[in-house]
């Protein structure tokens, strides 16, 4: 988590208004987009100051593309007459998860950032941002609004399991993997394990 930098003078008044509205319960304070714009350009170094603290693995996206018996059968070279077992499913899923965590270019494993926005009166909130790398297109910011704490932001990103917040959420269990598995199971002869 970063410490609050000094905003340009023309944005401090905007930040003060944004923080007052946030404190009053306004979900999308007017002027917040100006803060986003500043963070994406001149404030970039402040935004990514906490680089590597938390990441969001797009587990739901990986599951949608890869968590199926047909993918497992093909990639693990399981003959058609042999039934795909849960152990095979978990094995294949873990290979894809490992790729997302170590071999991906930044799309499947987005970085999370909680920028501390501080008002003139010392009040503050955290601007949540998820940054993906889109190949040659470079970094793309997905803004998550304002939060009282970085923890609230990280919890929101991980809510529902579509994004798995690392390291906050710990290891992905076999049960989580199997719960996300494509429901159609292939038929074949059972193997003895």
N, C-alpha and C positions, 0 to 999 in steps of 0.2 A: 504494500500500500504506500502511495507516495505522500509527500507533504505538500501543502498548498503553495504553489508559486504565486508570484504577484501577477495578476491579470493586467493587461493593458488598461489604462485609465478609462478608455471608452467602453470597456466591458465590465468594469467593476460595478457600475450602476446597474447594468443588466443582471449581473450575478446577484446583487442585493435584492432586486425585484424577484428574480427566480426563486431565491431562497425564502423570501417572505411568503410567496405564493405556495411553495412546497410545504412550508410550515403550517399554512392555513388549510392544507389538504387538497390543493389543486394538483390533479394528476399530471397534466402536461403544461407546466408554467410557460407563459408567453416569454419569448426571448431565449428559451433553452436551445433552440436551433442555432442561435448565434454563438453560444458556448460550444456546441458541437462543431460548428464550422471552424472556430478558432483552434480547437483541439486537433482537428484533422490536418491543420497546416502549421501555423506558428507554434501551437502548443503541443505538437506531436511528442516531443521528448518528455514533456511532463506527463502526458497520457500513458506512455509506455514505460515510465520509470519503474514500474513494478513487474517488468517483463519476466515471465516464467513462474510467477507466484501461483497462479491458477490457470488451468486450461480447460476447454470444453471439447471433449471427444464427441463427435456427432454419431453417437451409437445408434440412434433411430435410423439415420440415413444409411449407415453400414448394414444394419439389419434388413432394411428394405431391399437393398441391392444384393446382399450376400447370404443372408440367413435362410437358406432353403435347402431342401434335400437334393434338388437337382444340382445346385452349385457344389454342395458337399460331395455328391457322387462323382461329379466330373473332376473336381480338383483333387480329391483324395483317391481317385481312380478305383472306386468301389464298383464291382460288376453289377449289372442290372438285376441279376437274379438274387442278389444279396440285399437284405433290408438295411437301410441306414439307421444306425443306433444313436442314442443320445450322446454317447462318448464320441462318435464321429462328428456329430453336430457341434459339440463343444470344442473339439479339436480344430475344426475348420473355422469356427467363429473366433477362437483365440488367435489363429493365424492372421485373420483379417483385422482384428483389434490391434495386434502387435504392429501390423503394417501402418495402421492409422496413427499409432503413437510414435513410431520411429521412422517409417519410410515415406510418410506423406509429406507433401510440399506445403502444408499449412492450411489446407481447406478442411480436411477431416478433423484436425486438431487445432481449434481456434484458441487464441490467447484471450484471457479475460482481464479487464482492467477496471479498477475502481478509483477514479480521479477525485481527489478531495477538492470540492469547490467551496471556497471560504468567502463569507461576506465581510463587509467593512466592520460590522459589529462583532465579528468572531464566530457567528453562526456558520454552520457548514452542513453539507450533504455530499453524497458520493455519486458521481456520474458513472453509470455502468456502461461498459462498451465491450463488445465481443469482436475481435479482429480476425478475419480470415485472410489467407493469401490466395488470390485468384490468379495463379500463374504469372504471366507477363503483365497482367492487369495490376499486380501489386496488392497491397493491403486494402481491404474493404471493411469499413466500420459498420457494425450493427449496433445501434444505440438502444439502451435499455432503460433510459430515464434516470430519475433520481432515487436514491436510497438513503436511509438513515445510517446504515453501516455497510461495509463491503460484504459482510456475511449474508445480509439480506439479499443482496444482489446475486451472490454465488448460489444461494438456495433457490432463488427464482429461476436461474439458468438451468439448474439440475432438476427442477420440479417436473415430475412426470417421466423422467428417465430418457427423454429424447436426446438430451445432452448429458454426458457423464462428466461431472466436474472433477478434475484430477489436480491435486491429490485429495481434495476435500472429501470425496465420496468413497475413497478407498478402492479396493480391488473389485472388479466386476465378477460377481458370483456366477456359477453354472446355472443357478435358478433364474437369474436375470436374463442370461443369454437364451435359455430355453423358453422363457416367457415371451420373448420377442420373435421366436421362430415362426416362419411361415407355416400356417396350420396344415397345409396339404402335405401329407406324408406319402412317400413312395411305397409301393408294395413290393415285396420280394421275400425270399427265404430268410428266416432268422439265422443269425450267426451265433455261435457259442462264444462267449468271452471268458 
